[in-house]
Amino acid sequence: MATSTTTVPNASPSAGSRSFISRLKDGDEIARIITFLFAASVVLITILLVLQLWHDSGLARAKFGIKFFVRQVWDPTNDDFGALTFVYGTLVTSGIGLLIAVPLGLGAAIFLAELAPQKISDTLQFFIDLLAAVPSVIYGLLGIFIVVPLMRVYVQPALKGTLGFLPLFQGPPFGVGFLTAGIVLAIMVIPYIISVSREVLLSVPRDQREAALALGSTRWESTWKVVVPFARSGIMGSIFLALARALGETMAVTMVVGNTPTISASLLSPGYSIAAVIANELPEASGVYLQALVELGLVLFVFTFILNGFARLLLVLTTQKGSGMGHV
Amino acid sequence: MNPRLRWRKFVSNFMLTLTGVCAAVAVSALFFILGYLVYHGGASINWDFFTKLPAPVGESGGGMANAIVGSAKLLLLASLIGIPIGFFGGIYMAEFSNSSIASVVRFAADLLNGVPSIVIGIFAYTVAVLPFKHFSTWAGGLALGIMMIPITLRSTEEFLHSVPRALREGAMALGASRWRTIITVVVPAAYRGIMTAILLALARVAGETAPLLFTALGNRFWSPGWNQPTASLPAMIYSYALSAFEDWHRQAWAAGLVLLALILIVNIFARVILARGTAVPRS
């Protein structure tokens, strides 16, 4: 047993000079193999997930090809499918969500990181973390019974009254629709933007602020012209993360978007989204119909994969630039 | 003070106040949500809600006992899949792996963590529902379990890494093998953090609805065993909220309140009590 002093913790196991048999005897090799199997199963599940999505959308991919993305038709009785309306709905609702969530979230993050005393900042961040834990079906519930009636009775008529000449705000006020879904999505993703942006802003070195203030800038100027640009790529990362969440969000959108496949310039019009159509139609689908829905799932997977990858890259870049920031 | 400076100071104060307003709006959303659920759901929570089956369609009354039990069963299955894979995988990552294998596993876990829950649902549907031609508790548990894996794995790895090197060296100097060191010294030292992460992962999947819609489906009766469709709280909220009955809306609010209360209590317990002194990772 005295030989075990030769192994160095955290070094690769092969660095130990003990024989395979002795490592097997005191359980190290067995433990290594068992834990390896668990770790490998994560990779296996991930590969299986991708293969399954690819394989089960094969028929639809072969039948519709690239045209799948530019066609509006969605006709289960004749097995004729195109994804355009759903992709449009997903992009529009997520876009509206970000338009609202980014200024609000960034503002709140600036307050938490730059202005609020440590104690208050930590307390508020705790509430923000709790907000991020609220399940999406609860947002959907509040969306149906509070946001939709509010939109129908007050917001949409008001928008039509004042900005009704724009094509964006035309058509009857249904309550449900792109705008409503976007607003609910905004409330959902704000906590993610705040948490990540706050951490990125906190990692900006102190001397950046001090230098700006010493040159005579006001507190806001040092924040907006020095600190925020320094953290720019990290903030972009938080926005990409939020966008990935918004694109894949199912419940809240399904409950308030109206579930009507339309492409309309009007934000008041009911629409549909990729996740919503999967949620509504997958259980009854079979054959090419099912495969078209799985292909929509594959599209969602690729979207979020790319966005998450970008976000991670940007966050790593800021981490290296700033002082030591924890893992995000 | 010249007018230019006065203007700059005014802009500074105005914008900084505005950021405070943003923070206040964001945080107040939490209390708004809680308040509304208590207001609408509080009145509808009674003994029946926890003990009775849903009433037949069209009748009022009844409860969601089956959904509460169903959610518990789904979470049990999810834990049986998610916790061992995440925990032991995390041990491998932190203690045994070389960097190239570790980066592959880390990549897979991060990828899995970013997959929208509905896509996980499609996966569970194609591997655990279609081949057997029926919806089941198994399939729902599988979907939720897969969602738990990456969170548990990454946090286990991180908390094990944060255990001071001196502790390992101490144990090994006393003659303990690597494996004994891990289970008797390293894991206990990181125990609070790992427990926190597992509880947060459970709280997160407890509210997931999308992957259950076509795996566990739903059920208006008890679901015996594990091989049949089962009701769950989030799926009940969804279907009741979209229904046309006033009484079901009332019960959807009640279910929402119960679900949110459970999730927030677990979150607060994990973050405040269990995680004292440890940095809680954010998913």
Chai-1 contact restraints between the chains, C-beta under 6 A:
chainA,res_idxA,chainB,res_idxB,connection_type,confidence,min_distance_angstrom,max_distance_angstrom,comment,restraint_id
A,M1,B,G175,contact,1.0,0.0,6.0,A-B,restraint_1
A,S4,B,M172,contact,1.0,0.0,6.0,A-B,restraint_2
A,P9,B,R168,contact,1.0,0.0,6.0,A-B,restraint_3
A,S12,B,N98,contact,1.0,0.0,6.0,A-B,restraint_4
A,P13,B,F96,contact,1.0,0.0,6.0,A-B,restraint_5
A,D26,B,S177,contact,1.0,0.0,6.0,A-B,restraint_6
A,G27,B,S177,contact,1.0,0.0,6.0,A-B,restraint_7
A,G27,B,W179,contact,1.0,0.0,6.0,A-B,restraint_8
A,D28,B,S177,contact,1.0,0.0,6.0,A-B,restraint_9
A,D28,B,R178,contact,1.0,0.0,6.0,A-B,restraint_10
A,D28,B,W179,contact,1.0,0.0,6.0,A-B,restraint_11
A,A31,B,W179,contact,1.0,0.0,6.0,A-B,restraint_12
A,R32,B,F96,contact,1.0,0.0,6.0,A-B,restraint_13
A,T35,B,F88,contact,1.0,0.0,6.0,A-B,restraint_14
A,T35,B,I91,contact,1.0,0.0,6.0,A-B,restraint_15
A,T35,B,Y92,contact,1.0,0.0,6.0,A-B,restraint_16
A,T35,B,F96,contact,1.0,0.0,6.0,A-B,restraint_17
A,F36,B,Y92,contact,1.0,0.0,6.0,A-B,restraint_18
A,F38,B,I85,contact,1.0,0.0,6.0,A-B,restraint_19
A,F38,B,F88,contact,1.0,0.0,6.0,A-B,restraint_20
A,F38,B,G89,contact,1.0,0.0,6.0,A-B,restraint_21
A,A39,B,G89,contact,1.0,0.0,6.0,A-B,restraint_22
A,A39,B,Y92,contact,1.0,0.0,6.0,A-B,restraint_23
A,A39,B,V105,contact,1.0,0.0,6.0,A-B,restraint_24
A,S41,B,I85,contact,1.0,0.0,6.0,A-B,restraint_25
A,V42,B,G89,contact,1.0,0.0,6.0,A-B,restraint_26
A,V42,B,V105,contact,1.0,0.0,6.0,A-B,restraint_27
A,V42,B,A108,contact,1.0,0.0,6.0,A-B,restraint_28
A,V42,B,A109,contact,1.0,0.0,6.0,A-B,restraint_29
A,V42,B,I149,contact,1.0,0.0,6.0,A-B,restraint_30
A,V43,B,V105,contact,1.0,0.0,6.0,A-B,restraint_31
A,V43,B,A108,contact,1.0,0.0,6.0,A-B,restraint_32
A,T46,B,A108,contact,1.0,0.0,6.0,A-B,restraint_33
A,T46,B,L111,contact,1.0,0.0,6.0,A-B,restraint_34
A,T46,B,L112,contact,1.0,0.0,6.0,A-B,restraint_35
A,L49,B,F123,contact,1.0,0.0,6.0,A-B,restraint_36
A,Q52,B,F123,contact,1.0,0.0,6.0,A-B,restraint_37
A,Q52,B,T126,contact,1.0,0.0,6.0,A-B,restraint_38
A,D56,B,T126,contact,1.0,0.0,6.0,A-B,restraint_39
A,L104,B,C22,contact,1.0,0.0,6.0,A-B,restraint_40
A,G107,B,T19,contact,1.0,0.0,6.0,A-B,restraint_41
A,G107,B,C22,contact,1.0,0.0,6.0,A-B,restraint_42
A,A108,B,C22,contact,1.0,0.0,6.0,A-B,restraint_43
A,A108,B,A23,contact,1.0,0.0,6.0,A-B,restraint_44
A,A108,B,A26,contact,1.0,0.0,6.0,A-B,restraint_45
A,I110,B,T19,contact,1.0,0.0,6.0,A-B,restraint_46
A,F111,B,T19,contact,1.0,0.0,6.0,A-B,restraint_47
A,F111,B,G20,contact,1.0,0.0,6.0,A-B,restraint_48
A,F111,B,A23,contact,1.0,0.0,6.0,A-B,restraint_49
A,L115,B,L16,contact,1.0,0.0,6.0,A-B,restraint_50
A,L124,B,V27,contact,1.0,0.0,6.0,A-B,restraint_51
A,F127,B,V27,contact,1.0,0.0,6.0,A-B,restraint_52
A,F127,B,L30,contact,1.0,0.0,6.0,A-B,restraint_53
A,L130,B,L30,contact,1.0,0.0,6.0,A-B,restraint_54
A,L130,B,L264,contact,1.0,0.0,6.0,A-B,restraint_55
A,L130,B,N267,contact,1.0,0.0,6.0,A-B,restraint_56
A,L131,B,L30,contact,1.0,0.0,6.0,A-B,restraint_57
A,A133,B,I263,contact,1.0,0.0,6.0,A-B,restraint_58
A,A133,B,N267,contact,1.0,0.0,6.0,A-B,restraint_59
A,P135,B,G207,contact,1.0,0.0,6.0,A-B,restraint_60
A,V137,B,T209,contact,1.0,0.0,6.0,A-B,restraint_61
A,V137,B,P234,contact,1.0,0.0,6.0,A-B,restraint_62
A,V137,B,I237,contact,1.0,0.0,6.0,A-B,restraint_63
A,V137,B,Y238,contact,1.0,0.0,6.0,A-B,restraint_64
A,I138,B,G256,contact,1.0,0.0,6.0,A-B,restraint_65
A,I138,B,L260,contact,1.0,0.0,6.0,A-B,restraint_66
A,L141,B,I237,contact,1.0,0.0,6.0,A-B,restraint_67
A,L141,B,A241,contact,1.0,0.0,6.0,A-B,restraint_68
A,L141,B,G256,contact,1.0,0.0,6.0,A-B,restraint_69
A,I144,B,A241,contact,1.0,0.0,6.0,A-B,restraint_70
A,I187,B,A29,contact,1.0,0.0,6.0,A-B,restraint_71
A,I190,B,A26,contact,1.0,0.0,6.0,A-B,restraint_72
A,S195,B,R282,contact,1.0,0.0,6.0,A-B,restraint_73
A,T218,B,R8,contact,1.0,0.0,6.0,A-B,restraint_74
A,T218,B,K9,contact,1.0,0.0,6.0,A-B,restraint_75
A,T218,B,S12,contact,1.0,0.0,6.0,A-B,restraint_76
A,R219,B,S12,contact,1.0,0.0,6.0,A-B,restraint_77
A,W220,B,S12,contact,1.0,0.0,6.0,A-B,restraint_78
A,W220,B,M15,contact,1.0,0.0,6.0,A-B,restraint_79
A,W220,B,L16,contact,1.0,0.0,6.0,A-B,restraint_80
A,G248,B,P116,contact,1.0,0.0,6.0,A-B,restraint_81
A,T250,B,I118,contact,1.0,0.0,6.0,A-B,restraint_82
A,T250,B,A210,contact,1.0,0.0,6.0,A-B,restraint_83
A,M251,B,T209,contact,1.0,0.0,6.0,A-B,restraint_84
A,M251,B,A210,contact,1.0,0.0,6.0,A-B,restraint_85
A,A275,B,I118,contact,1.0,0.0,6.0,A-B,restraint_86
A,I278,B,I118,contact,1.0,0.0,6.0,A-B,restraint_87
A,A279,B,A210,contact,1.0,0.0,6.0,A-B,restraint_88
A,A279,B,L213,contact,1.0,0.0,6.0,A-B,restraint_89
A,L282,B,F214,contact,1.0,0.0,6.0,A-B,restraint_90
A,P283,B,F214,contact,1.0,0.0,6.0,A-B,restraint_91
A,V294,B,I122,contact,1.0,0.0,6.0,A-B,restraint_92
A,G297,B,V119,contact,1.0,0.0,6.0,A-B,restraint_93
A,G297,B,I122,contact,1.0,0.0,6.0,A-B,restraint_94
A,L300,B,P116,contact,1.0,0.0,6.0,A-B,restraint_95
A,L300,B,V119,contact,1.0,0.0,6.0,A-B,restraint_96
A,F301,B,V119,contact,1.0,0.0,6.0,A-B,restraint_97
A,T304,B,G114,contact,1.0,0.0,6.0,A-B,restraint_98
A,T304,B,P116,contact,1.0,0.0,6.0,A-B,restraint_99
A,N308,B,G114,contact,1.0,0.0,6.0,A-B,restraint_100
